[in-house]
Amino acid sequence: MKTIASLAFALGLVGAPIAQAASDADNTVKLQLQWVTQAQFAGYYVALEKGFYEDEGLDVTILPGGPDIAPPQVLAGGGADVMLNWMPSALAAREKGLPVVNIAQPYKTSGLMLTCWKDTGITSPQDFKGKTIGVWFFGNEYPFLSWMSQEGISTEGGADGVTVLKQGFNVDPLIQRQADCISTMTYNEYGQVLDAGVDPDELVTFKYEDQGVATLEDGIYALEENLADPAFKAKMVKFVRGSMKGWKYAEANPDEAADIVLEYDETGAQTEEHQKRMMGEVAKLTAGSNGALDPADYERTVATLLGGGSDPVITKTPEGAYTLEITDEALK
């Protein structure tokens, strides 16, 4: 899954025209995913397949993402009504001039973690000193930098610091021993490491959630300008309600949800085994969320992003970056 690989594009949106989505007066909704069709987004495909959107009177189109698709850019250009995004990307885009607003938060917890070779002797974050760690950039690095700052560990290399390897969206640096640890998602890359023939007993993992430096992932965002339109807002209430029905169904029926995702994978690249494993892990992250953003989780994310050292992803506390109005209505 690629989380906020599109942040570089989003940061270039200063002064970009914000096009009002053409569909905000009717029953159509276009959802822009942040990566390709996979179980990470199962709730939306389930809602589509099981008729939950139709029950709300909506005609929903799900637009897959990819390495060359920047969801904030698509949203700004009117190509979608809503997008999925990690909050670091969304808040950075907002600070740079694209007023995106979180209207729902289906993911309660983070799936981001570091996966390390056990034979390196790493048993705690302090053991990262002198090691090479693969980190995703384009905004994904900020939780890591904040974490190292809290641990008092330099990210400039050397015996008392870590050497940061700019990691591509694969697990090769770990498998090829170019890095002692790499960034992985619980539901995707970690499984890829195991698929490469590595035994779990050979690994040690550090979940950002457990380290207190997790940031919110896979939120639903719309443009502030569009939310000022009562008709659009009413449509978003229906969309969020249908989406959360899809997510709760997917949680309760993970294998069926994975099968539904496979039906919508036009590339044929996904496998049943991988998608069922992914859905099982994703269900752990959406569990406990009814779709409403928890302000405490938001505040923790903001604090983590502001604490990213000399180059934080955001420079000031955001204002108006989320609304509970949609979920308050949708969950009645």
C-alpha positions, 0 to 999 in steps of 0.5 A, spaced: 500 500 500 502 506 498 500 511 503 502 518 502 507 517 496 503 523 493 505 528 498 510 531 493 504 532 488 500 535 494 505 540 496 505 543 489 498 545 489 499 552 492 495 557 488 492 551 484 484 552 482 480 548 486 474 545 482 468 544 485 466 537 483 461 537 478 457 531 481 455 535 488 448 536 486 446 529 484 446 522 487 453 520 484 460 520 488 467 519 485 471 516 491 479 516 489 483 511 493 490 512 495 493 506 492 491 500 487 485 495 488 486 491 494 483 489 501 486 495 504 479 499 501 475 493 502 469 496 506 468 501 500 468 495 495 463 491 499 458 497 500 458 497 492 457 490 491 452 489 497 448 495 495 449 499 501 450 505 497 444 503 493 440 503 499 442 510 500 440 512 493 447 513 491 451 511 485 458 510 487 464 510 482 471 507 486 477 510 482 483 506 484 490 509 485 497 508 483 504 510 483 502 516 478 496 518 482 496 524 487 489 523 490 489 531 493 491 533 486 485 529 483 480 532 488 483 539 487 481 538 480 474 536 481 476 528 478 473 526 485 468 528 490 472 524 496 479 521 497 482 517 502 489 519 505 493 519 510 493 525 515 500 527 514 499 528 507 492 531 508 494 536 513 500 538 509 496 539 503 491 543 507 497 548 510 500 549 503 493 551 500 488 545 499 483 546 504 481 538 505 477 536 511 477 529 514 469 527 514 470 520 517 476 516 520 474 508 518 481 506 520 482 507 528 489 504 529 495 505 525 498 499 521 505 502 520 511 498 523 519 497 522 521 490 521 528 488 523 532 482 522 533 479 529 540 477 528 542 484 528 541 484 536 535 489 536 531 488 541 529 495 543 529 502 539 535 504 543 538 498 539 537 502 532 543 506 534 549 504 528 544 501 524 541 502 517 533 503 517 529 503 511 524 509 511 518 511 506 519 518 504 514 523 501 511 524 508 511 517 511 518 519 514 515 524 519 513 519 524 519 516 524 523 522 525 519 524 531 520 517 534 527 518 533 527 525 536 523 522 542 528 517 543 534 522 542 537 518 536 540 522 531 538 520 524 545 523 521 548 516 521 554 514 525 555 509 531 550 513 536 545 515 530 541 511 525 543 511 517 536 512 514 535 509 507 530 512 502 526 505 501 522 504 495 515 501 496 518 494 496 521 489 501 528 488 497 532 492 502 531 487 508 531 481 504 538 483 500 541 485 507 541 493 505 538 495 511 537 492 518 530 494 519 525 497 513 518 500 514 512 495 513 505 495 513 502 490 518 497 488 512 502 488 506 509 488 506 510 484 512 507 479 509 511 480 503 517 479 507 514 472 510 513 470 502 520 471 501 521 465 505 523 469 512 521 465 518 517 470 523 522 468 528 527 471 524 524 478 525 523 483 530 517 488 529 516 495 532 509 498 531 508 505 531 502 504 535 505 501 540 511 506 540 506 512 541 508 515 535 502 513 530 499 517 525 492 517 523 491 513 516 486 512 511 481 517 512 475 520 508 477 527 505 473 532 502 474 539 500 472 545 505 468 549 499 464 543 497 462 542 504 459 549 504 454 546 500 448 543 503 446 538 498 453 536 497 454 535 505 447 531 505 450 526 500 457 525 504 452 523 510 449 518 505 456 516 503 459 515 510 453 511 512 454 506 506 461 506 507 461 504 514 456 499 513 461 496 508 466 496 513 463 493 519 460 487 514 467 486 511 470 486 519 465 480 520 466 477 513 473 478 512 474 472 507 467 474 503 470 481 503 477 479 500 473 475 495 469 481 493 475 485 492 478 480 488 472 481 483 474 488 482 481 488 481 481 489 474 489 488 473 488 481 476 495 482 480 492 480 486 491 473 489 486 470 494 491 468 499 494 475 499 488 479 500 485 474 505 491 475 509 491 483 508 483 483 510 484 479 516 490 485 518 486 490 516 480 488 520 484 489 526 485 496 524 478 498 523 475 495 529 473 500 534 471 505 529 464 507 527 467 512 522 467 518 527 474 521 528 476 521 535 479 528 537 484 525 541 487 521 535 487 527 531 491 531 537 496 525 537 497 525 530 498 533 530 503 533 535 507 527 532 507 531 525 509 538 529 515 534 533 518 532 527 525 535 528 527 541 524 523 539 518 516 538 520 511 536 516 506 541 518 509 548 521 503 550 525 496 547 529 491 546 523 484 549 524 478 546 521 482 540 518 476 536 520 469 536 522 464 531 526 458 534 522 458 528 517 459 522 522 454 525 527 448 525 522 450 519 519 451 515 525 444 517 528 
